[in-house]
């Protein structure tokens, strides 16, 4: 009986940890969207660098050639995806099995060349 209670408690704890992780991800996404809005309000339409913590929408729109970079990683429809405002580049790399670092290098080279 004690083992059963421990198993139930472990499941309950894990469910709450999962919820907490999702809430934290939502907060990070909201912070990033606020930062992007602040940049736009300050007249900085494009970010100076893209990070793995940036949501897909930000990375996709960071440079006119960024969608071509996504396409090279077989992600050519990210602009139509419902989670593009919530999913980070890091999360997409994990989910779709591409090199986050390589993609970010390509996009950030484009951004540096533009300056």
N, CA, C and O atoms as a GROMACS GRO file, in nm:
protein
  460
    1UNK      N    1   0.083  -0.120   0.000
    1UNK     CA    2   0.000   0.000   0.000
    1UNK      C    3   0.087   0.125   0.000
    1UNK      O    4   0.058   0.222  -0.070
    2UNK      N    5   0.192   0.121   0.079
    2UNK     CA    6   0.283   0.236   0.088
    2UNK      C    7   0.348   0.264  -0.048
    2UNK      O    8   0.364   0.380  -0.087
    3UNK      N    9   0.384   0.158  -0.119
    3UNK     CA   10   0.446   0.174  -0.252
    3UNK      C   11   0.348   0.237  -0.350
    3UNK      O   12   0.386   0.320  -0.432
    4UNK      N   13   0.223   0.197  -0.340
    4UNK     CA   14   0.120   0.252  -0.427
    4UNK      C   15   0.104   0.402  -0.400
    4UNK      O   16   0.096   0.481  -0.495
    5UNK      N   17   0.101   0.441  -0.276
    5UNK     CA   18   0.089   0.582  -0.240
    5UNK      C   19   0.210   0.659  -0.292
    5UNK      O   20   0.196   0.770  -0.344
    6UNK      N   21   0.330   0.600  -0.278
    6UNK     CA   22   0.451   0.667  -0.327
    6UNK      C   23   0.447   0.684  -0.479
    6UNK      O   24   0.491   0.786  -0.531
    7UNK      N   25   0.395   0.584  -0.548
    7UNK     CA   26   0.385   0.592  -0.693
    7UNK      C   27   0.287   0.702  -0.735
    7UNK      O   28   0.313   0.779  -0.827
    8UNK      N   29   0.174   0.708  -0.665
    8UNK     CA   30   0.074   0.810  -0.695
    8UNK      C   31   0.131   0.949  -0.668
    8UNK      O   32   0.111   1.041  -0.748
    9UNK      N   33   0.201   0.965  -0.558
    9UNK     CA   34   0.262   1.094  -0.524
    9UNK      C   35   0.367   1.131  -0.629
    9UNK      O   36   0.375   1.246  -0.670
   10UNK      N   37   0.447   1.034  -0.672
   10UNK     CA   38   0.550   1.060  -0.773
   10UNK      C   39   0.487   1.107  -0.904
   10UNK      O   40   0.538   1.198  -0.969
   11UNK      N   41   0.378   1.044  -0.943
   11UNK     CA   42   0.307   1.084  -1.066
   11UNK      C   43   0.253   1.226  -1.051
   11UNK      O   44   0.265   1.308  -1.141
   12UNK      N   45   0.193   1.253  -0.936
   12UNK     CA   46   0.137   1.385  -0.907
   12UNK      C   47   0.246   1.492  -0.912
   12UNK      O   48   0.226   1.598  -0.971
   13UNK      N   49   0.360   1.465  -0.852
   13UNK     CA   50   0.472   1.560  -0.849
   13UNK      C   51   0.523   1.584  -0.991
   13UNK      O   52   0.549   1.698  -1.029
   14UNK      N   53   0.537   1.479  -1.069
   14UNK     CA   54   0.586   1.493  -1.206
   14UNK      C   55   0.489   1.574  -1.292
   14UNK      O   56   0.532   1.654  -1.375
   15UNK      N   57   0.360   1.554  -1.273
   15UNK     CA   58   0.261   1.631  -1.347
   15UNK      C   59   0.274   1.780  -1.315
   15UNK      O   60   0.264   1.864  -1.404
   16UNK      N   61   0.296   1.810  -1.188
   16UNK     CA   62   0.311   1.951  -1.148
   16UNK      C   63   0.442   2.009  -1.200
   16UNK      O   64   0.446   2.126  -1.238
   17UNK      N   65   0.546   1.930  -1.201
   17UNK     CA   66   0.674   1.978  -1.257
   17UNK      C   67   0.658   2.010  -1.406
   17UNK      O   68   0.710   2.109  -1.455
   18UNK      N   69   0.585   1.924  -1.476
   18UNK     CA   70   0.561   1.947  -1.618
   18UNK      C   71   0.482   2.076  -1.639
   18UNK      O   72   0.514   2.155  -1.727
   19UNK      N   73   0.381   2.097  -1.559
   19UNK     CA   74   0.302   2.220  -1.568
   19UNK      C   75   0.388   2.343  -1.539
   19UNK      O   76   0.377   2.444  -1.608
   20UNK      N   77   0.472   2.332  -1.439
   20UNK     CA   78   0.561   2.444  -1.404
   20UNK      C   79   0.657   2.474  -1.519
   20UNK      O   80   0.679   2.590  -1.551
   21UNK      N   81   0.713   2.369  -1.582
   21UNK     CA   82   0.802   2.390  -1.696
   21UNK      C   83   0.729   2.462  -1.809
   21UNK      O   84   0.784   2.553  -1.871
   22UNK      N   85   0.606   2.422  -1.836
   22UNK     CA   86   0.528   2.485  -1.943
   22UNK      C   87   0.499   2.631  -1.909
   22UNK      O   88   0.503   2.717  -1.997
   23UNK      N   89   0.468   2.658  -1.784
   23UNK     CA   90   0.442   2.796  -1.742
   23UNK      C   91   0.569   2.880  -1.757
   23UNK      O   92   0.563   2.994  -1.804
   24UNK      N   93   0.683   2.825  -1.716
   24UNK     CA   94   0.810   2.897  -1.731
   24UNK      C   95   0.839   2.926  -1.877
   24UNK      O   96   0.883   3.036  -1.911
   25UNK      N   97   0.814   2.827  -1.965
   25UNK     CA   98   0.836   2.848  -2.108
   25UNK      C   99   0.744   2.958  -2.161
   25UNK      O  100   0.784   3.040  -2.244
   26UNK      N  101   0.621   2.960  -2.112
   26UNK     CA  102   0.527   3.065  -2.152
   26UNK      C  103   0.573   3.203  -2.108
   26UNK      O  104   0.558   3.301  -2.181
   27UNK      N  105   0.629   3.210  -1.988
   27UNK     CA  106   0.680   3.337  -1.937
   27UNK      C  107   0.798   3.384  -2.021
   27UNK      O  108   0.806   3.501  -2.057
   28UNK      N  109   0.889   3.292  -2.053
   28UNK     CA  110   1.005   3.327  -2.135
   28UNK      C  111   0.958   3.376  -2.272
   28UNK      O  112   1.009   3.475  -2.324
   29UNK      N  113   0.862   3.307  -2.330
   29UNK     CA  114   0.809   3.347  -2.460
   29UNK      C  115   0.746   3.486  -2.453
   29UNK      O  116   0.766   3.569  -2.542
   30UNK      N  117   0.670   3.512  -2.348
   30UNK     CA  118   0.608   3.643  -2.332
   30UNK      C  119   0.713   3.752  -2.315
   30UNK      O  120   0.700   3.861  -2.370
   31UNK      N  121   0.818   3.723  -2.239
   31UNK     CA  122   0.927   3.820  -2.221
   31UNK      C  123   0.994   3.851  -2.355
   31UNK      O  124   1.024   3.966  -2.384
   32UNK      N  125   1.016   3.749  -2.434
   32UNK     CA  126   1.080   3.769  -2.565
   32UNK      C  127   0.991   3.851  -2.657
   32UNK      O  128   1.039   3.938  -2.730
   33UNK      N  129   0.862   3.824  -2.654
   33UNK     CA  130   0.771   3.899  -2.738
   33UNK      C  131   0.766   4.045  -2.694
   33UNK      O  132   0.758   4.136  -2.777
   34UNK      N  133   0.771   4.069  -2.562
   34UNK     CA  134   0.775   4.206  -2.510
   34UNK      C  135   0.904   4.277  -2.552
   34UNK      O  136   0.901   4.394  -2.589
   35UNK      N  137   1.015   4.206  -2.548
   35UNK     CA  138   1.142   4.264  -2.592
   35UNK      C  139   1.137   4.300  -2.739
   35UNK      O  140   1.186   4.406  -2.779
   36UNK      N  141   1.079   4.214  -2.820
   36UNK     CA  142   1.066   4.241  -2.963
   36UNK      C  143   0.978   4.363  -2.986
   36UNK      O  144   1.010   4.448  -3.069
   37UNK      N  145   0.868   4.372  -2.914
   37UNK     CA  146   0.781   4.489  -2.927
   37UNK      C  147   0.854   4.616  -2.884
   37UNK      O  148   0.838   4.721  -2.947
   38UNK      N  149   0.932   4.607  -2.777
   38UNK     CA  150   1.007   4.722  -2.731
   38UNK      C  151   1.110   4.765  -2.836
   38UNK      O  152   1.128   4.884  -2.860
   39UNK      N  153   1.176   4.668  -2.900
   39UNK     CA  154   1.271   4.700  -3.006
   39UNK      C  155   1.200   4.773  -3.120
   39UNK      O  156   1.252   4.871  -3.174
   40UNK      N  157   1.083   4.725  -3.156
   40UNK     CA  158   1.008   4.789  -3.265
   40UNK      C  159   0.967   4.930  -3.227
   40UNK      O  160   0.973   5.022  -3.308
   41UNK      N  161   0.923   4.947  -3.100
   41UNK     CA  162   0.886   5.080  -3.054
   41UNK      C  163   1.005   5.175  -3.055
   41UNK      O  164   0.989   5.295  -3.078
   42UNK      N  165   1.122   5.122  -3.031
   42UNK     CA  166   1.244   5.204  -3.030
   42UNK      C  167   1.301   5.222  -3.170
   42UNK      O  168   1.407   5.282  -3.186
   43UNK      N  169   1.232   5.172  -3.272
   43UNK     CA  170   1.278   5.188  -3.408
   43UNK      C  171   1.376   5.080  -3.453
   43UNK      O  172   1.431   5.090  -3.562
   44UNK      N  173   1.399   4.980  -3.372
   44UNK     CA  174   1.490   4.872  -3.409
   44UNK      C  175   1.406   4.755  -3.461
   44UNK      O  176   1.373   4.663  -3.386
   45UNK      N  177   1.372   4.760  -3.588
   45UNK     CA  178   1.284   4.659  -3.646
   45UNK      C  179   1.343   4.518  -3.641
   45UNK      O  180   1.270   4.421  -3.621
   46UNK      N  181   1.474   4.508  -3.660
   46UNK     CA  182   1.536   4.376  -3.666
   46UNK      C  183   1.632   4.357  -3.548
   46UNK      O  184   1.702   4.450  -3.510
   47UNK      N  185   1.635   4.237  -3.492
   47UNK     CA  186   1.730   4.211  -3.384
   47UNK      C  187   1.873   4.209  -3.438
   47UNK      O  188   1.895   4.188  -3.557
   48UNK      N  189   1.967   4.230  -3.349
   48UNK     CA  190   2.108   4.230  -3.388
   48UNK      C  191   2.165   4.088  -3.386
   48UNK      O  192   2.267   4.061  -3.450
   49UNK      N  193   2.100   3.999  -3.313
   49UNK     CA  194   2.145   3.860  -3.304
   49UNK      C  195   2.026   3.773  -3.266
   49UNK      O  196   1.936   3.817  -3.194
   50UNK      N  197   2.027   3.650  -3.314
   50UNK     CA  198   1.922   3.554  -3.281
   50UNK      C  199   1.982   3.448  -3.190
   50UNK      O  200   2.094   3.403  -3.211
   51UNK      N  201   1.906   3.409  -3.087
   51UNK     CA  202   1.950   3.311  -2.989
   51UNK      C  203   1.856   3.190  -2.992
   51UNK      O  204   1.746   3.197  -3.046
   52UNK      N  205   1.901   3.081  -2.932
   52UNK     CA  206   1.819   2.961  -2.922
   52UNK      C  207   1.694   2.982  -2.840
   52UNK      O  208   1.596   2.909  -2.856
   53UNK      N  209   1.696   3.081  -2.752
   53UNK     CA  210   1.579   3.110  -2.668
   53UNK      C  211   1.476   3.197  -2.739
   53UNK      O  212   1.367   3.220  -2.686
   54UNK      N  213   1.511   3.247  -2.859
   54UNK     CA  214   1.415   3.326  -2.936
   54UNK      C  215   1.310   3.233  -2.997
   54UNK      O  216   1.340   3.121  -3.037
   55UNK      N  217   1.188   3.282  -3.002
   55UNK     CA  218   1.082   3.202  -3.063
   55UNK      C  219   1.101   3.200  -3.215
   55UNK      O  220   1.164   3.288  -3.272
   56UNK      N  221   1.044   3.100  -3.277
   56UNK     CA  222   1.058   3.080  -3.421
   56UNK      C  223   1.017   3.206  -3.498
   56UNK      O  224   1.084   3.245  -3.593
   57UNK      N  225   0.910   3.269  -3.457
   57UNK     CA  226   0.861   3.389  -3.526
   57UNK      C  227   0.970   3.496  -3.532
   57UNK      O  228   0.989   3.558  -3.636
   58UNK      N  229   1.041   3.516  -3.422
   58UNK     CA  230   1.148   3.617  -3.419
   58UNK      C  231   1.261   3.579  -3.513
   58UNK      O  232   1.309   3.662  -3.591
   59UNK      N  233   1.304   3.455  -3.506
   59UNK     CA  234   1.415   3.410  -3.590
   59UNK      C  235   1.376   3.416  -3.737
   59UNK      O  236   1.456   3.459  -3.821
   60UNK      N  237   1.256   3.373  -3.769
   60UNK     CA  238   1.208   3.371  -3.908
   60UNK      C  239   1.208   3.512  -3.968
   60UNK      O  240   1.246   3.531  -4.083
   61UNK      N  241   1.166   3.610  -3.888
   61UNK     CA  242   1.154   3.748  -3.937
   61UNK      C  243   1.277   3.833  -3.910
   61UNK      O  244   1.275   3.953  -3.936
   62UNK      N  245   1.383   3.774  -3.860
   62UNK     CA  246   1.501   3.851  -3.824
   62UNK      C  247   1.575   3.908  -3.945
   62UNK      O  248   1.645   4.008  -3.934
   63UNK      N  249   1.559   3.843  -4.060
   63UNK     CA  250   1.630   3.885  -4.181
   63UNK      C  251   1.550   3.834  -4.302
   63UNK      O  252   1.489   3.727  -4.294
   64UNK      N  253   1.550   3.908  -4.411
   64UNK     CA  254   1.474   3.862  -4.529
   64UNK      C  255   1.517   3.725  -4.581
   64UNK      O  256   1.437   3.654  -4.642
   65UNK      N  257   1.642   3.686  -4.557
   65UNK     CA  258   1.690   3.557  -4.604
   65UNK      C  259   1.679   3.446  -4.498
   65UNK      O  260   1.715   3.331  -4.525
   66UNK      N  261   1.631   3.480  -4.379
   66UNK     CA  262   1.618   3.379  -4.273
   66UNK      C  263   1.526   3.263  -4.314
   66UNK      O  264   1.558   3.149  -4.283
   67UNK      N  265   1.413   3.288  -4.382
   67UNK     CA  266   1.330   3.175  -4.425
   67UNK      C  267   1.405   3.074  -4.513
   67UNK      O  268   1.377   2.955  -4.508
   68UNK      N  269   1.500   3.123  -4.593
   68UNK     CA  270   1.580   3.031  -4.676
   68UNK      C  271   1.670   2.944  -4.588
   68UNK      O  272   1.694   2.827  -4.619
   69UNK      N  273   1.719   3.000  -4.478
   69UNK     CA  274   1.798   2.922  -4.383
   69UNK      C  275   1.710   2.814  -4.322
   69UNK      O  276   1.751   2.698  -4.313
   70UNK      N  277   1.590   2.850  -4.280
   70UNK     CA  278   1.497   2.752  -4.226
   70UNK      C  279   1.470   2.641  -4.328
   70UNK      O  280   1.465   2.523  -4.292
   71UNK      N  281   1.453   2.679  -4.453
   71UNK     CA  282   1.424   2.580  -4.558
   71UNK      C  283   1.539   2.481  -4.573
   71UNK      O  284   1.515   2.363  -4.600
   72UNK      N  285   1.662   2.526  -4.556
   72UNK     CA  286   1.776   2.434  -4.565
   72UNK      C  287   1.773   2.329  -4.454
   72UNK      O  288   1.834   2.223  -4.465
   73UNK      N  289   1.701   2.361  -4.347
   73UNK     CA  290   1.686   2.266  -4.236
   73UNK      C  291   1.550   2.195  -4.242
   73UNK      O  292   1.503   2.138  -4.144
   74UNK      N  293   1.488   2.200  -4.359
   74UNK     CA  294   1.360   2.134  -4.386
   74UNK      C  295   1.247   2.192  -4.300
   74UNK      O  296   1.156   2.119  -4.259
   75UNK      N  297   1.254   2.320  -4.274
   75UNK     CA  298   1.151   2.391  -4.196
   75UNK      C  299   1.099   2.508  -4.279
   75UNK      O  300   1.109   2.623  -4.236
   76UNK      N  301   1.045   2.479  -4.394
   76UNK     CA  302   1.005   2.586  -4.485
   76UNK      C  303   0.864   2.639  -4.463
   76UNK      O  304   0.822   2.728  -4.537
   77UNK      N  305   0.791   2.589  -4.366
   77UNK     CA  306   0.655   2.638  -4.341
   77UNK      C  307   0.640   2.692  -4.199
   77UNK      O  308   0.528   2.699  -4.147
   78UNK      N  309   0.748   2.731  -4.136
   78UNK     CA  310   0.740   2.781  -3.999
   78UNK      C  311   0.654   2.906  -3.987
   78UNK      O  312   0.596   2.931  -3.881
   79UNK      N  313   0.646   2.985  -4.093
   79UNK     CA  314   0.565   3.106  -4.087
   79UNK      C  315   0.415   3.076  -4.082
   79UNK      O  316   0.335   3.165  -4.054
   80UNK      N  317   0.378   2.952  -4.108
   80UNK     CA  318   0.237   2.912  -4.105
   80UNK      C  319   0.203   2.826  -3.984
   80UNK      O  320   0.087   2.790  -3.964
   81UNK      N  321   0.303   2.792  -3.903
   81UNK     CA  322   0.284   2.701  -3.791
   81UNK      C  323   0.221   2.773  -3.672
   81UNK      O  324   0.257   2.886  -3.641
   82UNK      N  325   0.128   2.708  -3.608
   82UNK     CA  326   0.057   2.768  -3.495
   82UNK      C  327   0.145   2.791  -3.373
   82UNK      O  328   0.117   2.880  -3.293
   83UNK      N  329   0.251   2.714  -3.357
   83UNK     CA  330   0.335   2.728  -3.237
   83UNK      C  331   0.454   2.820  -3.258
   83UNK      O  332   0.541   2.829  -3.171
   84UNK      N  333   0.461   2.889  -3.372
   84UNK     CA  334   0.578   2.973  -3.401
   84UNK      C  335   0.596   3.086  -3.300
   84UNK      O  336   0.706   3.140  -3.288
   85UNK      N  337   0.490   3.123  -3.227
   85UNK     CA  338   0.499   3.228  -3.126
   85UNK      C  339   0.540   3.172  -2.990
   85UNK      O  340   0.576   3.248  -2.900
   86UNK      N  341   0.533   3.040  -2.975
   86UNK     CA  342   0.561   2.975  -2.846
   86UNK      C  343   0.687   2.891  -2.848
   86UNK      O  344   0.758   2.883  -2.748
   87UNK      N  345   0.716   2.828  -2.961
   87UNK     CA  346   0.829   2.735  -2.968
   87UNK      C  347   0.958   2.812  -2.997
   87UNK      O  348   0.965   2.894  -3.088
   88UNK      N  349   1.061   2.782  -2.918
   88UNK     CA  350   1.191   2.847  -2.939
   88UNK      C  351   1.270   2.772  -3.044
   88UNK      O  352   1.236   2.660  -3.081
   89UNK      N  353   1.376   2.835  -3.092
   89UNK     CA  354   1.464   2.769  -3.188
   89UNK      C  355   1.522   2.643  -3.124
   89UNK      O  356   1.534   2.539  -3.189
   90UNK      N  357   1.558   2.654  -2.996
   90UNK     CA  358   1.613   2.538  -2.924
   90UNK      C  359   1.513   2.423  -2.921
   90UNK      O  360   1.549   2.308  -2.949
   91UNK      N  361   1.389   2.452  -2.888
   91UNK     CA  362   1.286   2.348  -2.881
   91UNK      C  363   1.261   2.286  -3.020
   91UNK      O  364   1.242   2.166  -3.031
   92UNK      N  365   1.263   2.369  -3.123
   92UNK     CA  366   1.243   2.318  -3.258
   92UNK      C  367   1.359   2.226  -3.298
   92UNK      O  368   1.338   2.122  -3.360
   93UNK      N  369   1.480   2.265  -3.260
   93UNK     CA  370   1.597   2.181  -3.292
   93UNK      C  371   1.584   2.044  -3.226
   93UNK      O  372   1.614   1.942  -3.288
   94UNK      N  373   1.539   2.043  -3.102
   94UNK     CA  374   1.520   1.915  -3.034
   94UNK      C  375   1.408   1.834  -3.099
   94UNK      O  376   1.422   1.713  -3.117
   95UNK      N  377   1.300   1.901  -3.133
   95UNK     CA  378   1.184   1.830  -3.189
   95UNK      C  379   1.209   1.778  -3.330
   95UNK      O  380   1.161   1.671  -3.367
   96UNK      N  381   1.285   1.855  -3.411
   96UNK     CA  382   1.301   1.819  -3.552
   96UNK      C  383   1.440   1.769  -3.586
   96UNK      O  384   1.468   1.736  -3.702
   97UNK      N  385   1.528   1.763  -3.487
   97UNK     CA  386   1.658   1.699  -3.505
   97UNK      C  387   1.756   1.772  -3.594
   97UNK      O  388   1.831   1.708  -3.668
   98UNK      N  389   1.757   1.905  -3.589
   98UNK     CA  390   1.858   1.978  -3.665
   98UNK      C  391   1.955   2.046  -3.568
   98UNK      O  392   1.929   2.054  -3.448
   99UNK      N  393   2.066   2.093  -3.621
   99UNK     CA  394   2.168   2.158  -3.539
   99UNK      C  395   2.128   2.303  -3.511
   99UNK      O  396   2.132   2.388  -3.599
  100UNK      N  397   2.089   2.327  -3.387
  100UNK     CA  398   2.052   2.462  -3.343
  100UNK      C  399   2.168   2.559  -3.368
  100UNK      O  400   2.150   2.669  -3.420
  101UNK      N  401   2.286   2.517  -3.328
  101UNK     CA  402   2.404   2.603  -3.340
  101UNK      C  403   2.432   2.639  -3.485
  101UNK      O  404   2.459   2.756  -3.515
  102UNK      N  405   2.426   2.542  -3.574
  102UNK     CA  406   2.453   2.568  -3.716
  102UNK      C  407   2.351   2.666  -3.774
  102UNK      O  408   2.388   2.757  -3.848
  103UNK      N  409   2.224   2.647  -3.742
  103UNK     CA  410   2.121   2.736  -3.793
  103UNK      C  411   2.142   2.878  -3.741
  103UNK      O  412   2.133   2.975  -3.816
  104UNK      N  413   2.170   2.890  -3.611
  104UNK     CA  414   2.190   3.022  -3.553
  104UNK      C  415   2.311   3.092  -3.614
  104UNK      O  416   2.308   3.213  -3.636
  105UNK      N  417   2.416   3.017  -3.639
  105UNK     CA  418   2.534   3.076  -3.702
  105UNK      C  419   2.496   3.134  -3.838
  105UNK      O  420   2.534   3.247  -3.870
  106UNK      N  421   2.422   3.059  -3.917
  106UNK     CA  422   2.383   3.106  -4.051
  106UNK      C  423   2.299   3.234  -4.043
  106UNK      O  424   2.323   3.330  -4.116
  107UNK      N  425   2.200   3.234  -3.954
  107UNK     CA  426   2.114   3.352  -3.942
  107UNK      C  427   2.193   3.471  -3.888
  107UNK      O  428   2.177   3.583  -3.938
  108UNK      N  429   2.278   3.449  -3.789
  108UNK     CA  430   2.352   3.559  -3.730
  108UNK      C  431   2.457   3.615  -3.826
  108UNK      O  432   2.490   3.733  -3.818
  109UNK      N  433   2.509   3.534  -3.916
  109UNK     CA  434   2.600   3.586  -4.020
  109UNK      C  435   2.522   3.683  -4.109
  109UNK      O  436   2.572   3.790  -4.144
  110UNK      N  437   2.401   3.645  -4.145
  110UNK     CA  438   2.318   3.736  -4.226
  110UNK      C  439   2.297   3.869  -4.154
  110UNK      O  440   2.307   3.976  -4.215
  111UNK      N  441   2.267   3.862  -4.025
  111UNK     CA  442   2.242   3.984  -3.948
  111UNK      C  443   2.368   4.070  -3.938
  111UNK      O  444   2.360   4.193  -3.948
  112UNK      N  445   2.484   4.008  -3.919
  112UNK     CA  446   2.609   4.084  -3.910
  112UNK      C  447   2.642   4.148  -4.044
  112UNK      O  448   2.690   4.262  -4.047
  113UNK      N  449   2.618   4.079  -4.153
  113UNK     CA  450   2.648   4.133  -4.285
  113UNK      C  451   2.561   4.254  -4.317
  113UNK      O  452   2.600   4.341  -4.393
  114UNK      N  453   2.444   4.258  -4.257
  114UNK     CA  454   2.349   4.367  -4.283
  114UNK      C  455   2.390   4.496  -4.212
  114UNK      O  456   2.351   4.604  -4.255
  115UNK      N  457   2.467   4.486  -4.108
  115UNK     CA  458   2.505   4.603  -4.027
  115UNK      C  459   2.610   4.688  -4.094
  115UNK      O  460   2.651   4.790  -4.038
   0.00000   0.00000   0.00000
